[in-house]
Amino acid sequence: MQIDILTLFPEMFNGVLNSSILKRASDIKAVQYDTINFRSYTENKHQKVDDYPYGGGAGMVLSPQPLFDAVEDLKTKSKSSSRVILMCPQGEPYTQQKAEELSQEDHLIMICGHYEGYDERIRSHLVTDEISIGDYVLTGGELGAMVVTDSVVRLLPGVLGNDHSAVQDSFSTGLLEHPHYTRPRDFRGLKVPEVILSGDHKKIDEWRQKESLRRTYERRPDLIENASLTEKEKQWLKEWKMDK
């Protein structure tokens, strides 16, 4: 995968892309990153990439020319089709399912805005996706692009070392992940559940399934509405609701 990030502050990505799983992914050549300062594409003699909004109002608006030229240049260099992602609080809420979808692509271009907003022609004629990582406003799109990059890259084959790990993540199944335990068996009187020490994998799998559902029911009941539940899971839910 090739990930190109268009930003006015490429230095913000140095630590993130050169650490932990993202660095490992690059080292094994599962992904290649490039952070591009799109100011280098501007035709403005003062190197400006923004201007005052027509009709008045507060703040500055990113001009279309530098971003159109930058995206078109990156597409020309790419050997495959490109998904052009605009990081924007008005975009669709980001989900694990979206991360899984994007992980199937060969080329992602992410646009990180700053200032008051984007010229609408960028939104309507240049990008393929608009993504929001939450209902709040950040100074720019850089942090959002880091979130998307991390969530997508960890899904690429070979990156985590154990590809099954990503399949079991919270939200991948539609439910939150079950609790985890490790040594010691007894920590300050707090003991590991006996069932997961039993060696009976059928019972362990059922415990994990039940605890995953229980955790979702208690913390994110909204997720259960769209989850595909087995008859056994529906029965557990019914019992918990009766116990309330």
N, C-alpha and C positions, 0 to 999 in steps of 0.2 A: 504494500500500500504506500502511496505517496500522499503526505499531508502537507499542504501549503497554507500558511497562516499569514494573512494580510493584516498588518498592524502598524501603528505609528510608534510602537514601543517594543521592538523585537527583543530587546535585552531582558524584558520581563520573563521570557520563556527559557532563559539559559539554565537556571537551576532545575526547573520542572522537567525539561526534556532530557537532561543529562543526569537524572537520578532514578533509582529504583527500577520499577517495571518498564517505564518508558525508555530508559537507557538500554535495558536488556533487550527490548524489542528492536531497537536500532542496531545493537551489537550483533544480533542474530539475523539481521537484514529482513525482518518481518515488515519493517516500515522505514521510510525515510522522511525526515522532517525538513521543512525549509520555512524560515520566518522571513518575510519580506516587508520592508518598510515601503508602503505604497506611496509615500511622499516622493519617492524616486521616479514615479510615473507622471507626476504633475507637469502640465505645460505652463503653469503659472510662473512668471519670471521671479516672483518672490517666494516660490516653493510652497505656496498655500494650497491646502487641500479642502478648505472650508470657506463658507461665505455667509453673509447675513441672509436670513430667510425672507423670501418675497412675502409681502403683506405685513411685515413687522413681527415683533415678538422677541422673546428672550433667547439668548444662546446663538450658537453658530450651527450651520448644517453642512454635512460632508457633501462635497461636490461630486457629480457623477463621473466626470472625465478620468480622474486618476484610477478609480476603482474599475471602471469599464476597461480601460487600457490594461490594467494589471491582470484582471481575470482573463481577458482575451489572450494575453501573452502566455499565461500559464496553461491555458487550454491548448494553445498551439504547440507547446512543448510536450504535452502529455500524449501518451500512446493509447490512452483509453478515455472513455467518457468521464465527465467530471460532475460531481455534486458540489454545488456552490451554496455554502451555508452562511446565512446572515445571523450573527448573534444579536438578539434583539428582545427586549422585554415584551414586545407585542407578538412574538413568535409562538409556535405551538409548545406546550409544556413538554420538557424533555423527559423521556422515560427509558427504562431498560430495553423495551421493545424497539425504540428508535435507535438505541446504541447497537443492538443486534442487526438491525436493518443496514445501518451505515457501515458496519464491519464487513459487509459483503462487497463493498465498493473497492475499486482500485485507486481512485483519486478523489480526495476531498480538498476543497478550497474553503477556508474559513475566513470570514470578513469580521474584523473587530472594529467597531465604530468608537468614536469619542464625540464629545461635544453634545449638542442638543438632539441630533438625530441624523438620518440619512435623507438625501434627496429621494423623493418617492420613486423616481425612475430606476434607481438601484434596486429597490424592493420589487417593483413590478416587472422589470425587463432583464434583470441580470441574474438573480439568485434562483435556486431551485427549492431551497428550504429556509424557513425562518425558525430559529430555535430560541426558547427562553428556558433558563435553568431555574426560574422561580419568580414569584410575584413580588419582585423588588427591583430597584434600579441601582446599577453599579456605575462607577466612573466610566468604564469602557467595557468592551466585549472580551478583553483578554482573559479574565478569570473564567468566564463562561467557556471560551475556546479550550482552556486547559482542562476543564471538567469533561467536555465532550471528547477531547483527544484521549484522556486517560481511560474513560469508560469504553471507548471503541477499541483502542489498541490492546487492552488486556483480553479482548475476545479473539484476537487473531491467533491462528493455530501456532502452538509452540511457545507462546509468550509467557504463559503462567507455569509452564513445566508440566502441569497436570490439566489437560483441557477439560476434564470433568468438573474442575473447581468452578468454572464460570457458569456451568449448567445449573449448579446448585445454589447460586447466588440468590439473595433476596430479590424479588420481583421477576426473576427469570421464569419461575413457575407460576407467577401470578400471586404468590403468597410470600410472606416474610420467611426468612431462613430460620431453621430450628436452632436451639441453644447448642453451644459447643463446650466441651470440657477437656482438660488435659491434666497431667500430673501436677501436684500430688492428689491421690485419691481422697484424702481427708485434709483439708486446709482449715485450721483453726475451728474445727468442729463442723465445717461446711463440707458435706460429702457429695460425691458424684453419684447420680442416680444408678441404682444397682442394675437396671435393665441394660444400660450401655456397657456394663462390665461383664455381662453374662456370656458373651461370645455367640449368642443366638441372633444371627443376622436378620432373620425374619422379624423377631421381636424388636430389634434395634431400629429397623426400617419403619416399622409401624409406630414406634415411639417418636421418631423424628417427624414422621408425617403428621402425627397428632399434635406434637408441640409446635410445628410450623403453623398449623391451622389455628391452634390456641393463641399463639403470639399475634397472628394476624387479626383474629377476632377481638383481642383485647386492645391492640394498639392501632390497627388500621382496618376497622370493619368495612370501610368503603371499598377496599380491594376485593372483599368476598363477593360483592354484588356481581362482579364480572368474572369471577374465577370459575373454572370448570371443576366442580367437586364430584368426588365419587359418592356412591350411596353410603359408604361407611363414614365419610367426612360429613355428609349431611346429617347422619344420625348423631355424631358427636356434637355438632352444632345444636341440634335439637335438645340434647341432654343438658348442655351448658346453659341454654336459654331457660330451660325449665328450672334449673338450680338457682337462677338469679332471684 
